[in-house]
């Protein structure tokens, strides 16, 4: 289900012209969250909201503000590591170190939630991506 918005955006992106200003994107997301929260629960509520999200993405123009684009690229670069490590960071800061005062647990959580994905990216993800690219570059030469 989580892939539906991305699949829908990919399928229709070449068929539409983005006309909605990018600065309206946050308001659109807030509206979708409100629609989810304030509609009666039913079996099609989640898929419908995901479908609306996926169909809407290509209609929004791209962000052109350079600092926002740079921040977005940085977040995207480390997002998979954050996705994989955030539960560990929560456990470590609030369970393992649970005897510490909350004024220490919160900074420990945020510090680990930032540093661990960076470490994971540079020690595992990036080297593996580079290795995979080298292997895929060899395939045509090997006749595979």
N, C-alpha and C positions, 0 to 999 in steps of 0.2 A: 504494500500500500504506500509506503514512504517514497517509492520510486515514481509513482503516478504523475506528480506534477512535472518532474523533469522529463519524463517520456512525452507527455503532452506538449510541453514547451518545445521540445526537439522536433516533434512531428509537424507542428504548425509554424515554426519560426520563419521559414522561407515563404510562407503564403500570406503573411501579414506585414503591415508597415507600422512600426512603433510610433505612436502619436501621443501617448499619455506621458507627461513629464515625469522623470525619474523621482523628483522630490515628492511625488504623491504616493510612491511605493510604501513608505511606512504607514501612512493613513489607510491604505488598502489592506495591509496586513492586520492592523488594529481592527478594521471592520470585519475581516474574516474571523479573527479571534472572538470578537463580540458575537458574530453570527453563530459560532460554535457554542459559545457559553450560554447564549440566551435562547437557543432553539430547543425544542423538545427532543430528548434523545430518541433516536430511531436507528435502524440498521443501516440506512443510507446517508446519515448525516456526515460522517467522516469522509467516505469516498466522494460525496458531492462537494464538500469544501476543498478537498484535494484536487478534484477535477477543475473547479473554478480557479484555483490557484494556478494550476498548470496551463489552463487556457489563457489566463491573464498575463502571464510572464512576458510573452513576446510583444505585447501591446505597449509595454513601458519602454521609454527611451533609455539608453545606457547612461550611466553616471559619467559626467565629464570632469567633475571636481578632482583634480590630481591627488590631493591628500586622501580623499575618500577612496579613490581607486587604489592607491598604494596600500592603504590600510586593509582594504578588501582582499588584495592579493596576499598580504601577509597573513591574514586570518585564514584564507583558503590554503595557503602553504602548510600551515600547522594544524589545520582542523581535524585531519584524520587522527593525528597523534592525540589531540585533545579528546576526540570521540573515544579512543581506546583507553585513555588513561584517567579520565575524569572520575570514574567510580573509585579507582585506587586512591586518587588524591583526596576524595571525600572520606573514604575509609581511614586513610592515614592521618588526616588532620583531625577528624572528629571522633573516631573510634580508638585508634591506636594511641593517639595523644590526647584522649578524652579527659585525662586528669588535669590537663593544663587549663588555664583560664581562657575563656572564649576570645579575649583580646589578643591572645597568641595563636589560637587555632585558626582564626579567620585569615590572618596574614600568611600563615603557613599553608593553608589551603590555596590561596590565590597565587602564592609564589610557586608552589609545586605544580599547580594547574597551568602556569605559564612556562616554567622551565622544563618540566618533563616532556611535553610535546616537542619542544625545540631539540632536546637531547635525542629523543626517539627519531625525529626526522633526520638529523645529521648523522646518527650512528647506524640506523637500520633502513629507514624508508628511502632516503636519497641514494645511498650506495646500492641498494637492491634495484632501484629504478635504473640507475646507470648500468648495472650489470645486465639487467633485462634488455636494455637498449643495445648494448654491445652484442648480446646473443642474437637479437632480432636483426641486427645489421649483418651478421654472419650467415644467416639463413639463405639469402639469395646466392651468395658465393658458394655455398655448399650444395646447392641444388635441392634444398629441402622445401 
